[in-house]
Amino acid sequence: MRSTKGIQPDLFQNNKLIILLIMLVMISGCKDNTGTIANEGNTPVTVDNNAINQGTEVIKPTETNKEGSGGDTNTEIQENDFFGIWKITKVLPGYISGLTQEEADAYIGRQVTYMPSYCEYDGQTLHHPHYKYEQLPTSEFIEGYKLSNEDWNIEEEYITRVEVYQDKTQTQPWQEYVSSFYIINSHLIISIEGDFFQMDRVIGNNLSRTIINPATVEIGQSIGELTVSEIDALGKGEDLQINDITFSGEITVTGTYEWEDTGDGFGYIITVDEEAIQRIPLFEDFPDERTLFLSNTEEAKKLLSSSSGNATFVITNYSIGYRQIMMSADLVKVME
């Protein structure tokens, strides 16, 4: 008969190993202090319970997921959903408030610009921004920030968070407050010191099709309703400097006009309305420019019967350049 001596210690060691493995499995199943929520297959969301009481970031999507789970959610981000100029219009109800009413009111009316090749806020411009998009279940956003959807009335099942970075590696956020925002119910939402602010669009998302990209503009290119006919520029690549771009074609604009000193003598200046700047080509770093000089002064005198007023104009030979009055054109006729 074979002796069993020497087998018992091995069996004991194996039992110890099995117990150790069971303990490790039990430990790994415990939730850590950050409170990671599994979401049953949706994008994991980390909720920092300590941060809730400190007014800092409490929701951190840990994975980019443009379509969510369980099929198409019809919420995939379109870039022109947020390209344009936005104005901070009001404070939204929230669980955390790090600002006094006076401090919060000071942000109302400020504007933020998000464009394909630059961003601008508070006098600071970021050229060549890098955008990162993340999908977040609305329920987790509401619960994570302890909000009430009765107050917020979010209609979408998923919302989109956009982050703006200065570098391709997405390690250097842009501005402290406006480098991260949510797209909710066609508004942009930013958080400042724990307070949520709503931003409304000043310039519509059609603006991107009339923006002039200095790096790619060329003769014959159609921008909006006009065609590039002449480019006055110096240098190439990063040293490229656009002095003036002239367009062929006619376009109708509406606005106010006034006879005034242009800096190079007197002439007619038109301030076009918001609808017009959605259609005329503009430089990307001046997307809300509205002032246009009528170049054919003598003809304009004949067509305009007074020194000031409101009218609808047909213009041609539209030109834009980096000068005191950036836009100019010839007046063809005044509409009745």
C-alpha positions in Angstrom: 0.0 0.0 0.0 1.2 3.5 -0.9 2.0 5.7 2.0 -0.1 9.0 2.4 2.6 10.7 4.3 3.7 13.9 2.5 0.3 14.4 0.8 -1.4 16.1 3.7 0.9 19.2 3.7 0.3 19.7 -0.1 -3.5 19.4 0.5 -3.3 22.0 3.2 -1.3 24.4 1.0 -3.9 23.9 -1.8 -6.8 24.7 0.6 -5.0 27.9 1.7 -4.6 28.9 -2.0 -8.3 28.3 -2.6 -9.3 30.4 0.4 -7.0 33.2 -0.7 -8.6 33.3 -4.1 -12.1 33.4 -2.6 -11.1 36.4 -0.4 -9.6 38.2 -3.4 -12.8 37.8 -5.4 -14.9 39.1 -2.5 -12.6 42.1 -2.1 -12.7 43.0 -5.8 -16.5 43.0 -5.7 -16.6 45.8 -3.1 -17.2 49.4 -4.2 -14.4 51.8 -3.7 -14.7 55.3 -2.1 -15.3 57.0 -5.4 -18.6 55.1 -5.9 -18.3 53.8 -9.5 -21.7 53.1 -10.9 -22.0 50.1 -13.3 -25.0 51.5 -15.2 -25.9 48.0 -16.5 -23.9 48.2 -19.7 -24.0 52.0 -20.2 -21.0 54.3 -20.0 -19.5 53.9 -16.5 -19.8 57.1 -14.5 -17.7 57.8 -11.4 -19.3 59.8 -8.7 -17.0 61.3 -6.1 -19.1 61.5 -3.0 -16.6 63.8 -1.2 -16.7 66.2 -4.1 -20.4 66.6 -3.8 -19.9 68.4 -0.5 -17.0 70.5 -1.9 -18.6 71.9 -5.0 -16.2 70.2 -7.4 -16.6 67.9 -10.3 -18.8 64.9 -9.3 -19.5 63.2 -12.6 -16.6 61.8 -14.7 -17.5 59.7 -17.7 -14.8 57.1 -17.9 -15.3 56.0 -21.5 -16.2 57.8 -24.7 -19.5 56.4 -26.0 -21.1 58.4 -28.7 -24.1 56.0 -29.1 -24.6 54.7 -25.6 -25.6 51.0 -25.2 -28.4 48.9 -26.6 -28.4 50.4 -30.1 -28.5 53.8 -31.6 -29.7 56.6 -29.3 -29.8 59.2 -32.1 -27.6 61.5 -30.0 -24.3 61.3 -31.9 -22.6 64.7 -31.7 -22.6 66.9 -34.7 -19.9 69.6 -34.6 -22.2 72.4 -35.7 -24.5 71.6 -32.8 -22.3 74.0 -30.8 -20.1 76.0 -33.2 -21.0 79.6 -33.0 -21.2 82.4 -30.5 -23.0 81.8 -27.1 -24.1 84.1 -24.4 -24.5 83.3 -20.7 -28.2 84.1 -20.0 -29.1 82.7 -16.6 -28.2 80.6 -13.5 -29.9 77.2 -13.3 -31.2 75.6 -10.1 -28.7 73.2 -8.5 -27.7 71.4 -5.3 -24.3 73.2 -4.9 -23.7 77.0 -5.1 -20.3 78.4 -4.6 -21.1 81.9 -5.8 -23.1 84.7 -4.2 -26.0 86.1 -6.2 -23.9 89.2 -7.0 -21.0 87.1 -8.3 -23.3 84.9 -10.3 -25.0 87.9 -11.9 -21.7 89.2 -13.0 -21.3 86.3 -15.5 -24.7 87.0 -17.2 -24.2 88.5 -20.6 -20.7 87.2 -21.2 -20.0 85.6 -24.5 -18.1 82.4 -25.5 -17.1 81.5 -29.1 -16.6 77.9 -30.1 -15.4 77.4 -33.7 -13.6 74.7 -35.7 -10.3 76.5 -35.6 -10.5 78.7 -32.6 -12.3 79.5 -29.3 -12.6 82.8 -27.5 -13.7 83.9 -24.0 -13.0 86.9 -21.9 -10.5 88.4 -24.4 -8.4 85.2 -24.7 -8.3 83.2 -27.9 -7.3 79.6 -28.4 -6.2 78.7 -31.9 -6.6 75.2 -33.2 -8.6 73.7 -30.3 -9.1 70.0 -29.8 -12.6 68.9 -28.9 -13.4 65.7 -27.1 -17.0 64.4 -27.0 -18.5 62.0 -24.4 -22.0 60.6 -24.0 -23.6 60.6 -20.5 -27.0 59.1 -19.5 -29.3 61.9 -18.4 -30.3 59.9 -15.3 -26.7 59.7 -14.1 -26.2 63.4 -14.7 -29.3 64.3 -12.7 -28.5 61.9 -9.8 -24.8 62.6 -9.7 -25.3 66.4 -9.3 -28.4 65.9 -7.1 -30.5 67.9 -9.5 -34.3 67.8 -10.1 -35.4 67.0 -13.6 -38.7 68.8 -12.8 -36.6 72.0 -12.7 -34.3 71.1 -15.6 -36.8 69.3 -17.9 -34.2 67.4 -19.9 -35.8 65.8 -22.8 -33.0 63.6 -24.1 -32.1 60.1 -22.8 -28.5 61.0 -23.2 -26.7 64.3 -23.1 -23.3 65.2 -24.5 -20.3 66.6 -22.7 -17.7 68.5 -24.7 -14.2 69.2 -23.5 -11.9 71.7 -25.1 -8.1 71.1 -25.0 -5.1 73.1 -26.1 -3.1 70.1 -27.3 -3.6 66.9 -29.4 -2.9 64.6 -26.4 -5.9 66.2 -24.6 -4.0 66.8 -21.4 -4.2 70.6 -21.2 -7.7 72.0 -20.8 -8.4 75.5 -22.2 -10.1 78.0 -19.9 -11.0 77.1 -16.4 -14.8 77.4 -16.8 -15.6 77.2 -20.5 -13.3 74.3 -21.4 -16.1 71.9 -20.5 -19.8 72.1 -21.2 -22.9 70.0 -21.7 -25.3 70.2 -24.7 -28.8 70.0 -23.1 -32.1 70.9 -24.8 -30.3 72.9 -27.5 -28.4 75.0 -24.9 -24.9 74.8 -23.6 -24.5 74.4 -19.9 -21.3 75.3 -18.0 -20.4 75.0 -14.3 -18.7 77.8 -12.4 -17.8 77.3 -8.8 -20.6 74.7 -8.5 -23.3 76.9 -10.1 -24.7 75.8 -13.5 -25.2 78.5 -16.2 -27.2 78.3 -19.3 -25.8 79.7 -22.6 -28.0 80.6 -25.5 -26.8 80.9 -29.1 -26.2 84.4 -30.4 -25.0 83.3 -33.9 -26.7 80.2 -35.4 -25.0 77.0 -36.4 -25.1 77.8 -40.1 -22.3 80.2 -39.5 -19.6 77.6 -40.1 -20.4 77.4 -43.8 -19.6 81.1 -44.3 -16.4 81.2 -42.2 -13.2 81.8 -44.1 -10.4 79.4 -43.3 -7.2 81.3 -44.2 -5.2 78.0 -44.5 -7.6 76.6 -47.2 -9.2 79.5 -48.9 -8.6 79.6 -52.7 -9.8 81.4 -55.8 -12.9 79.9 -57.2 -14.1 78.6 -53.8 -17.7 79.1 -52.9 -18.3 80.5 -49.4 -21.9 81.0 -48.6 -23.6 82.7 -51.6 -20.4 84.2 -53.0 -17.3 83.0 -54.8 -13.7 84.0 -54.1 -12.3 86.0 -57.0 -9.1 87.5 -55.6 -6.8 86.9 -52.7 -4.2 89.4 -51.4 -1.9 87.4 -49.1 1.7 87.2 -47.9 3.7 84.1 -46.8 2.7 80.5 -46.6 1.8 77.9 -43.9 2.0 79.3 -40.4 3.4 82.5 -41.8 0.4 83.1 -44.0 -1.1 86.6 -43.6 -4.3 87.4 -45.4 -4.6 91.1 -46.3 -7.8 91.1 -48.4 -10.2 88.6 -50.1 -12.6 89.8 -52.8 -15.7 87.9 -53.9 -17.8 87.8 -57.0 -21.6 87.7 -57.1 -24.4 89.7 -55.6 -26.0 89.3 -52.2 -28.9 91.0 -50.5 -28.5 92.2 -47.0 -30.6 94.3 -44.6 -29.4 96.8 -42.0 -29.1 100.4 -41.0 -27.0 102.9 -42.9 -25.3 106.2 -41.9 -23.2 108.8 -43.5 -20.1 109.2 -41.3 -16.4 109.6 -41.0 -14.7 106.4 -42.0 -11.2 107.4 -41.1 -10.3 108.0 -44.7 -13.0 110.6 -45.3 -16.8 110.5 -45.2 -18.9 107.7 -46.6 -21.8 105.4 -46.0 -21.5 102.7 -43.4 -24.0 99.8 -43.2 -24.5 97.8 -40.0 -26.0 94.6 -41.3 -28.5 92.6 -39.2 -28.0 89.1 -37.7 -29.6 87.3 -40.6 -27.1 88.9 -42.9 -24.0 87.7 -41.0 -25.3 84.2 -41.2 -24.8 84.4 -45.0 -21.8 86.6 -45.8 -18.2 85.3 -45.6 -16.5 86.3 -42.4 -13.1 85.7 -40.9 -13.1 82.9 -38.3 -11.7 85.2 -35.6 -14.3 87.9 -36.2 -17.5 85.9 -36.8 -19.8 88.6 -35.4 -18.4 91.5 -37.5 -21.4 93.7 -38.8 -19.9 96.9 -40.2 -19.6 97.3 -44.0 -18.3 100.3 -46.0 -19.9 101.1 -49.3 -16.9 101.6 -51.6 -18.7 103.3 -54.5 -19.5 106.5 -52.5 -20.8 108.6 -55.4 -23.2 106.0 -56.6 -24.3 105.3 -53.0 -25.2 109.0 -52.7 -27.5 108.8 -55.6 -29.2 105.6 -54.4 -29.6 106.6 -50.7 -31.9 109.6 -50.3 -30.9 110.4 -46.7 -27.9 110.5 -44.4 -29.2 107.6 -42.3 -32.0 105.0 -42.2 -32.9 101.3 -42.5 -33.0 99.5 -45.8 -32.4 96.3 -47.8 -29.4 96.5 -50.1 -28.1 94.5 -53.1 -24.3 94.6 -53.0 -21.5 93.2 -55.1 -17.7 93.1 -55.1 -17.8 92.1 -51.5 -14.4 92.3 -49.8 -13.1 91.6 -46.4 -9.6 92.3 -44.9 -7.8 93.1 -41.7 -8.4 96.9 -41.7 -10.2 99.6 -39.7 -13.5 98.7 -41.4 -13.1 95.0 -42.3 -16.0 94.6 -44.8 -16.7 96.7 -48.0 -18.8 96.3 -51.1 -20.3 98.2 -54.0 -24.0 99.2 -53.7 -26.0 97.9 -56.7 -29.5 99.0 -55.6 -31.8 99.7 -52.7 -34.8 97.4 -52.4 -38.2 99.1 -52.1 
